[in-house]
Amino acid sequence: NNEDTISEINFKQKFELKQLDFKYESRKSNTLNDISLTIKKGERVGIVGTTGSGKSTLLDIIISLLEPNNGLIKIDDTVVFNSERKDIDKSLILGWRSLIAYVPQSIFLTDASIKENIAFIDNLQNINIENVKNCAEQASLSGFIESLPQGYDTLVGERGFQLSGGQIQRLGIARALYKKCPILVLDEATSALDNNTEQKIIESINSLSKDLTIITV
């Protein structure tokens, strides 16, 4: 984010999507048609559908990576997007994004230590190692990390070549939890895990603060 201004948004009650349509430029028909959805703070919401049905597209609109062709997005009483208005301050969208921690299907890793990839901040001095360890435990990753000779200082290698697919996925979940955002979005984030590990992570996430809003594909 290179913008200087990020408007602060207080998410206290709910956010709403109203009559959203979306079409990719390369396609003839809409991927999403007339989507209206209200999610209350603290709810756990699952989005279910077949491959290509628009689940990830809907998530990308929720986290404001994509802009709908039509419709309205509202957080409590604050409208952050309205297709009929062009005068809405873009800093509101940035404020909305700042409330969201997102775990995609494919996790980006830097060629750095495990703790740096979980905290994912520029200044090593600002890393809260206790928070890193707590998030790793919630993501069922702490046992593996602590078994390594260098522990949280272990280098993951370029694109995480030293880690398995499941370990990379869990690291991505730990990173999202480290941000301590009020909204957690998981896009098939446990798809690379075995059933037992997936169940442990789901139980751990569900045990987090009741004020945390979770949206899962």
HUKAZI-V599525 format. One record per pair of residues at least 4 apart in sequence whose C-alpha atoms are under 8 Angstrom apart, sorted by the first residue. I is the first residue (numbers start at 1). GAP is how many residues later the second one is. D is the distance in whole Angstrom. If there is no record, write none. Layout:
i->[I | I]
gap->[GAP | GAP]
d->[D | D]
//
This chain:
i->[3 | 5 | 6 | 6 | 6 | 6 | 7 | 7 | 7 | 7 | 8 | 8 | 8 | 9 | 9 | 9 | 9 | 11 | 11 | 11 | 11 | 12 | 12 | 13 | 13 | 13 | 14 | 14 | 14 | 14 | 14 | 14 | 15 | 15 | 15 | 15 | 15 | 15 | 15 | 15 | 16 | 16 | 16 | 16 | 16 | 16 | 16 | 16 | 16 | 17 | 17 | 17 | 17 | 17 | 17 | 17 | 17 | 18 | 18 | 18 | 18 | 18 | 18 | 18 | 19 | 19 | 19 | 19 | 19 | 19 | 19 | 20 | 20 | 20 | 20 | 20 | 20 | 20 | 20 | 20 | 20 | 21 | 21 | 21 | 21 | 21 | 21 | 21 | 21 | 21 | 21 | 22 | 22 | 22 | 22 | 22 | 22 | 22 | 22 | 23 | 23 | 23 | 23 | 23 | 23 | 23 | 23 | 24 | 24 | 31 | 31 | 31 | 32 | 32 | 39 | 39 | 40 | 41 | 41 | 41 | 42 | 42 | 42 | 42 | 42 | 43 | 43 | 43 | 43 | 44 | 44 | 44 | 44 | 45 | 45 | 45 | 46 | 46 | 46 | 47 | 47 | 47 | 47 | 48 | 48 | 49 | 49 | 49 | 54 | 55 | 55 | 56 | 56 | 56 | 57 | 57 | 58 | 59 | 59 | 59 | 60 | 60 | 60 | 61 | 61 | 61 | 61 | 63 | 63 | 63 | 64 | 64 | 68 | 69 | 70 | 70 | 70 | 71 | 71 | 71 | 71 | 72 | 72 | 72 | 72 | 72 | 73 | 73 | 73 | 73 | 74 | 74 | 74 | 74 | 75 | 75 | 79 | 80 | 80 | 80 | 80 | 80 | 80 | 81 | 81 | 81 | 82 | 82 | 88 | 89 | 90 | 91 | 92 | 93 | 94 | 95 | 96 | 98 | 99 | 99 | 99 | 100 | 100 | 100 | 100 | 100 | 101 | 101 | 101 | 101 | 101 | 101 | 101 | 101 | 102 | 102 | 102 | 102 | 102 | 103 | 103 | 103 | 103 | 103 | 103 | 103 | 103 | 103 | 104 | 104 | 104 | 104 | 105 | 105 | 105 | 105 | 105 | 106 | 107 | 107 | 107 | 108 | 109 | 109 | 109 | 109 | 109 | 110 | 110 | 110 | 110 | 110 | 110 | 111 | 111 | 111 | 111 | 111 | 111 | 112 | 112 | 112 | 112 | 112 | 113 | 113 | 113 | 113 | 113 | 113 | 114 | 114 | 114 | 114 | 114 | 114 | 115 | 115 | 115 | 115 | 115 | 115 | 116 | 116 | 116 | 116 | 117 | 117 | 118 | 118 | 118 | 118 | 118 | 118 | 119 | 119 | 119 | 119 | 119 | 119 | 120 | 121 | 121 | 123 | 127 | 128 | 129 | 130 | 131 | 131 | 132 | 132 | 132 | 133 | 133 | 134 | 135 | 135 | 135 | 135 | 135 | 136 | 136 | 136 | 136 | 136 | 136 | 137 | 137 | 137 | 138 | 138 | 138 | 138 | 139 | 139 | 139 | 139 | 139 | 139 | 140 | 140 | 140 | 140 | 141 | 141 | 141 | 141 | 142 | 143 | 144 | 145 | 145 | 146 | 146 | 147 | 148 | 149 | 150 | 156 | 156 | 156 | 156 | 157 | 157 | 160 | 163 | 163 | 164 | 165 | 165 | 166 | 166 | 166 | 167 | 168 | 169 | 169 | 169 | 169 | 169 | 170 | 170 | 171 | 172 | 173 | 173 | 174 | 175 | 176 | 176 | 177 | 177 | 181 | 182 | 182 | 182 | 183 | 183 | 183 | 183 | 184 | 184 | 184 | 184 | 185 | 185 | 185 | 186 | 186 | 186 | 186 | 187 | 187 | 188 | 188 | 190 | 193 | 193 | 194 | 195 | 196 | 197 | 198 | 199 | 200 | 201 | 202 | 203 | 204 | 208]
gap->[88 | 86 | 85 | 86 | 88 | 89 | 84 | 85 | 87 | 88 | 84 | 87 | 88 | 69 | 83 | 86 | 87 | 4 | 30 | 64 | 65 | 29 | 64 | 27 | 28 | 63 | 24 | 25 | 26 | 27 | 61 | 62 | 23 | 24 | 25 | 26 | 58 | 59 | 60 | 61 | 20 | 21 | 22 | 23 | 56 | 57 | 58 | 59 | 60 | 18 | 19 | 20 | 21 | 54 | 55 | 56 | 57 | 16 | 17 | 18 | 19 | 53 | 54 | 55 | 14 | 15 | 16 | 17 | 51 | 52 | 53 | 12 | 13 | 14 | 15 | 16 | 48 | 49 | 50 | 51 | 52 | 9 | 10 | 11 | 12 | 13 | 14 | 47 | 48 | 49 | 50 | 8 | 9 | 10 | 11 | 45 | 46 | 47 | 48 | 4 | 5 | 6 | 7 | 8 | 9 | 45 | 46 | 6 | 7 | 22 | 23 | 26 | 22 | 26 | 4 | 6 | 173 | 170 | 171 | 172 | 168 | 169 | 170 | 171 | 172 | 167 | 169 | 170 | 171 | 169 | 170 | 171 | 172 | 169 | 170 | 171 | 169 | 170 | 171 | 8 | 168 | 169 | 170 | 7 | 169 | 4 | 5 | 6 | 4 | 4 | 162 | 4 | 131 | 161 | 4 | 9 | 4 | 4 | 126 | 128 | 4 | 5 | 6 | 4 | 5 | 6 | 7 | 33 | 34 | 37 | 29 | 33 | 15 | 14 | 12 | 13 | 14 | 10 | 11 | 12 | 13 | 7 | 8 | 9 | 10 | 11 | 6 | 7 | 8 | 9 | 4 | 5 | 6 | 7 | 4 | 5 | 9 | 8 | 9 | 10 | 12 | 13 | 16 | 4 | 7 | 12 | 4 | 6 | 4 | 4 | 4 | 4 | 4 | 4 | 4 | 4 | 4 | 83 | 82 | 83 | 84 | 81 | 82 | 83 | 84 | 85 | 75 | 76 | 78 | 79 | 80 | 82 | 83 | 84 | 74 | 82 | 83 | 84 | 85 | 4 | 69 | 70 | 73 | 81 | 82 | 83 | 84 | 86 | 82 | 83 | 84 | 85 | 64 | 82 | 83 | 84 | 86 | 63 | 61 | 62 | 65 | 51 | 8 | 47 | 49 | 50 | 51 | 7 | 46 | 47 | 48 | 49 | 50 | 44 | 45 | 46 | 47 | 48 | 49 | 4 | 5 | 43 | 44 | 45 | 4 | 39 | 40 | 41 | 42 | 43 | 4 | 38 | 39 | 40 | 41 | 42 | 4 | 12 | 14 | 17 | 37 | 38 | 4 | 5 | 8 | 11 | 54 | 58 | 14 | 53 | 54 | 56 | 57 | 60 | 8 | 9 | 13 | 56 | 59 | 60 | 55 | 5 | 6 | 4 | 5 | 4 | 4 | 4 | 4 | 47 | 4 | 42 | 46 | 4 | 9 | 4 | 4 | 39 | 40 | 42 | 43 | 4 | 5 | 6 | 34 | 35 | 38 | 4 | 5 | 6 | 36 | 63 | 66 | 67 | 31 | 32 | 34 | 35 | 62 | 65 | 30 | 57 | 60 | 61 | 4 | 26 | 29 | 30 | 4 | 4 | 4 | 6 | 7 | 5 | 6 | 4 | 6 | 5 | 4 | 4 | 5 | 6 | 7 | 4 | 5 | 8 | 4 | 5 | 4 | 4 | 27 | 4 | 26 | 27 | 4 | 4 | 4 | 20 | 21 | 23 | 24 | 4 | 20 | 4 | 4 | 4 | 16 | 4 | 4 | 4 | 8 | 4 | 7 | 31 | 29 | 30 | 31 | 29 | 30 | 31 | 32 | 28 | 29 | 30 | 31 | 29 | 30 | 31 | 28 | 29 | 30 | 31 | 29 | 30 | 28 | 29 | 8 | 4 | 5 | 4 | 4 | 4 | 4 | 4 | 4 | 4 | 4 | 4 | 4 | 4 | 4]
d->[8 | 6 | 5 | 7 | 5 | 5 | 5 | 5 | 7 | 5 | 7 | 5 | 8 | 8 | 7 | 6 | 6 | 8 | 8 | 6 | 7 | 7 | 7 | 6 | 5 | 6 | 7 | 6 | 4 | 5 | 6 | 5 | 6 | 6 | 7 | 8 | 7 | 6 | 4 | 6 | 7 | 6 | 4 | 6 | 8 | 6 | 5 | 6 | 8 | 7 | 5 | 5 | 6 | 7 | 6 | 5 | 7 | 8 | 6 | 4 | 7 | 6 | 5 | 6 | 8 | 4 | 5 | 5 | 7 | 5 | 7 | 7 | 6 | 5 | 5 | 7 | 6 | 7 | 5 | 4 | 7 | 7 | 8 | 5 | 5 | 5 | 7 | 6 | 6 | 5 | 7 | 6 | 6 | 5 | 7 | 8 | 5 | 5 | 7 | 7 | 8 | 6 | 4 | 5 | 7 | 8 | 7 | 7 | 7 | 7 | 6 | 8 | 7 | 8 | 7 | 8 | 8 | 6 | 7 | 6 | 5 | 4 | 5 | 4 | 7 | 8 | 8 | 5 | 6 | 6 | 5 | 6 | 8 | 6 | 5 | 6 | 6 | 5 | 6 | 7 | 7 | 6 | 5 | 7 | 6 | 6 | 8 | 7 | 6 | 6 | 7 | 6 | 7 | 8 | 6 | 8 | 6 | 6 | 8 | 8 | 6 | 5 | 6 | 6 | 5 | 6 | 7 | 8 | 6 | 7 | 7 | 7 | 8 | 7 | 8 | 5 | 8 | 8 | 6 | 6 | 8 | 7 | 8 | 5 | 4 | 6 | 6 | 6 | 5 | 7 | 6 | 4 | 6 | 7 | 6 | 7 | 8 | 7 | 8 | 8 | 6 | 6 | 8 | 8 | 7 | 8 | 8 | 8 | 8 | 8 | 7 | 6 | 6 | 6 | 6 | 7 | 7 | 8 | 5 | 6 | 6 | 6 | 7 | 5 | 6 | 7 | 5 | 7 | 7 | 8 | 6 | 6 | 5 | 6 | 6 | 6 | 5 | 6 | 8 | 7 | 6 | 6 | 6 | 8 | 6 | 5 | 6 | 6 | 6 | 5 | 7 | 6 | 8 | 6 | 6 | 5 | 8 | 8 | 7 | 6 | 6 | 7 | 6 | 8 | 7 | 5 | 6 | 7 | 8 | 8 | 6 | 6 | 8 | 7 | 6 | 5 | 5 | 7 | 7 | 6 | 7 | 5 | 6 | 7 | 6 | 7 | 5 | 5 | 4 | 6 | 6 | 5 | 6 | 6 | 6 | 6 | 6 | 8 | 7 | 7 | 5 | 6 | 5 | 7 | 7 | 8 | 8 | 7 | 7 | 6 | 7 | 6 | 4 | 7 | 6 | 8 | 7 | 6 | 6 | 8 | 7 | 8 | 8 | 7 | 8 | 6 | 6 | 6 | 6 | 7 | 6 | 8 | 7 | 6 | 7 | 6 | 6 | 5 | 7 | 6 | 6 | 6 | 5 | 5 | 8 | 7 | 5 | 6 | 5 | 8 | 7 | 7 | 6 | 7 | 5 | 7 | 6 | 5 | 6 | 7 | 7 | 7 | 7 | 6 | 6 | 7 | 6 | 7 | 6 | 6 | 7 | 5 | 6 | 5 | 7 | 7 | 7 | 8 | 5 | 5 | 7 | 5 | 7 | 5 | 6 | 7 | 6 | 6 | 6 | 6 | 6 | 6 | 5 | 5 | 6 | 6 | 6 | 7 | 7 | 7 | 8 | 6 | 8 | 6 | 6 | 6 | 8 | 6 | 7 | 7 | 7 | 8 | 8 | 8 | 7 | 5 | 6 | 6 | 5 | 6 | 8 | 7 | 6 | 5 | 6 | 6 | 5 | 6 | 8 | 6 | 5 | 6 | 6 | 5 | 7 | 5 | 6 | 6 | 6 | 6 | 6 | 6 | 6 | 6 | 6 | 6 | 6 | 6 | 6 | 7 | 7]
//
